[in-house]
Amino acid sequence: MANILRKCFYSIFLPRNITSRSFSRTNCNASSTVVDDADQESFEKMFKETQFVKLGRPAGKIVQGKITHIINDDMYVEFGWKFHAVVKIPRSKVNSLSYNVGDSVEVKINELEMTGHFLGQSKRITLCEADVSLVDNKI
């Protein structure tokens, strides 16, 4: 009875192309998957060369960004990190056309991600933007 149940189970649930032979290390060709370590660059070395690591602690650093949108007196600046930044156009330059979409500007990073703790919430909530200050000169 057990053999009949076993045969029924195998015929229903196992694909037809599986054979009963056992697979062992001797059946695999391991030489095809070996990668030469001299040719492959390590993750540690690649990570040390990223802009993220080169910048160090971001607070207080001045970086170059690109204006992606201008809405009223707000500029949306993309500076190559996780979130964009929303920066107010300086009052003296609101009416002039000194800032345009696509222009490069320098910004000082205050925080890479603005978060807030709201009443009734147990966790901090992200605002999905960075906190930066505009350096007054346009590149």
C-alpha positions as CSV (number, residue, x, y, z in Angstrom):
1,M,0.0,0.0,0.0
2,A,2.9,2.4,0.8
3,N,4.5,1.7,-2.5
4,I,1.3,2.5,-4.4
5,L,0.9,5.8,-2.5
6,R,4.5,6.7,-3.1
7,K,4.2,6.0,-6.9
8,C,1.0,8.1,-7.0
9,F,2.7,11.0,-5.1
10,Y,5.8,11.0,-7.4
11,S,3.7,10.8,-10.5
12,I,1.6,13.7,-9.5
13,F,4.1,16.1,-7.9
14,L,7.4,15.4,-9.5
15,P,8.2,16.6,-13.1
16,R,8.8,13.9,-15.6
17,N,12.4,14.8,-16.5
18,I,13.7,14.2,-13.0
19,T,15.6,10.9,-12.8
20,S,16.3,8.8,-9.7
21,R,20.0,9.1,-10.0
22,S,21.7,10.9,-7.2
23,F,23.6,14.1,-7.8
24,S,27.0,14.4,-6.2
25,R,30.1,16.7,-6.4
26,T,31.7,14.3,-9.0
27,N,28.8,15.0,-11.4
28,C,29.4,18.8,-11.4
29,N,32.1,20.5,-13.4
30,A,33.4,23.0,-10.8
31,S,36.2,24.3,-13.0
32,S,33.7,26.2,-15.2
33,T,32.5,28.4,-12.3
34,V,35.9,29.4,-10.9
35,V,36.7,33.1,-11.3
36,D,40.3,34.3,-11.2
37,D,40.7,36.6,-8.2
38,A,43.4,38.6,-10.0
39,D,40.9,39.7,-12.7
40,Q,38.0,40.6,-10.4
41,E,38.1,43.8,-8.4
42,S,37.0,43.4,-4.8
43,F,33.8,45.0,-3.5
44,E,35.8,46.7,-0.7
45,K,38.1,48.4,-3.3
46,M,35.2,49.5,-5.5
47,F,33.3,50.8,-2.4
48,K,36.3,52.9,-1.3
49,E,36.3,54.6,-4.7
50,T,32.6,55.7,-4.6
51,Q,31.6,59.3,-4.2
52,F,29.7,58.3,-1.0
53,V,32.9,57.3,0.7
54,K,35.0,60.1,-0.8
55,L,32.7,62.7,0.6
56,G,33.0,61.5,4.2
57,R,30.6,62.9,6.7
58,P,28.2,64.9,4.5
59,A,27.1,67.6,7.0
60,G,28.7,70.9,6.1
61,K,30.2,69.9,2.8
62,I,29.6,72.0,-0.3
63,V,28.7,70.0,-3.4
64,Q,27.6,70.9,-7.0
65,G,24.0,70.3,-7.9
66,K,21.7,70.8,-11.0
67,I,18.4,72.7,-10.9
68,T,15.7,70.3,-12.2
69,H,12.5,72.3,-11.5
70,I,11.6,75.9,-10.5
71,I,8.2,76.4,-8.9
72,N,7.4,79.9,-7.7
73,D,10.4,80.8,-5.5
74,D,11.5,77.2,-4.9
75,M,14.3,75.4,-6.8
76,Y,14.5,71.6,-6.9
77,V,18.2,70.7,-6.9
78,E,19.5,67.2,-7.7
79,F,23.0,66.7,-6.3
80,G,23.6,63.0,-6.8
81,W,22.3,61.5,-3.6
82,K,19.2,59.6,-2.5
83,F,16.8,62.6,-2.4
84,H,16.7,66.0,-4.2
85,A,16.6,69.2,-2.2
86,V,14.2,72.1,-2.3
87,V,15.9,75.4,-1.9
88,K,14.3,78.9,-1.7
89,I,15.6,81.3,-4.3
90,P,17.2,84.3,-2.5
91,R,14.8,87.3,-2.2
92,S,17.1,89.6,-4.1
93,K,17.0,87.3,-7.1
94,V,13.3,86.2,-7.2
95,N,12.3,88.6,-9.9
96,S,15.4,88.3,-12.0
97,L,16.0,85.3,-14.3
98,S,19.4,84.4,-12.8
99,Y,18.4,80.8,-12.1
100,N,17.1,78.5,-14.8
101,V,16.4,74.8,-15.1
102,G,19.6,73.0,-16.0
103,D,21.9,75.5,-14.3
104,S,24.6,74.2,-11.9
105,V,24.5,75.6,-8.3
106,E,26.6,74.9,-5.2
107,V,24.7,73.8,-2.1
108,K,25.9,73.1,1.4
109,I,24.6,69.8,2.8
110,N,22.9,70.1,6.2
111,E,21.2,66.6,6.2
112,L,21.0,64.0,3.4
113,E,17.4,63.0,4.6
114,M,15.0,65.2,6.4
115,T,12.8,63.3,8.9
116,G,10.3,64.3,11.5
117,H,8.6,62.8,14.5
118,F,4.9,63.5,14.3
119,L,2.4,63.2,17.1
120,G,0.9,59.7,17.4
121,Q,3.7,58.1,15.4
122,S,6.1,55.7,17.0
123,K,8.7,56.0,14.2
124,R,10.2,59.0,12.4
125,I,8.8,59.7,9.0
126,T,10.9,60.8,6.0
127,L,10.1,63.8,4.0
128,C,11.9,62.3,1.0
129,E,14.1,65.4,0.5
130,A,17.5,66.6,1.7
131,D,18.1,69.6,3.8
132,V,20.6,71.9,2.0
133,S,21.5,75.6,1.9
134,L,22.2,77.5,-1.3
135,V,25.7,78.9,-1.6
136,D,25.1,82.3,-3.1
137,N,27.3,82.0,-6.2
138,K,26.0,80.4,-9.3
139,I,28.5,78.2,-11.2
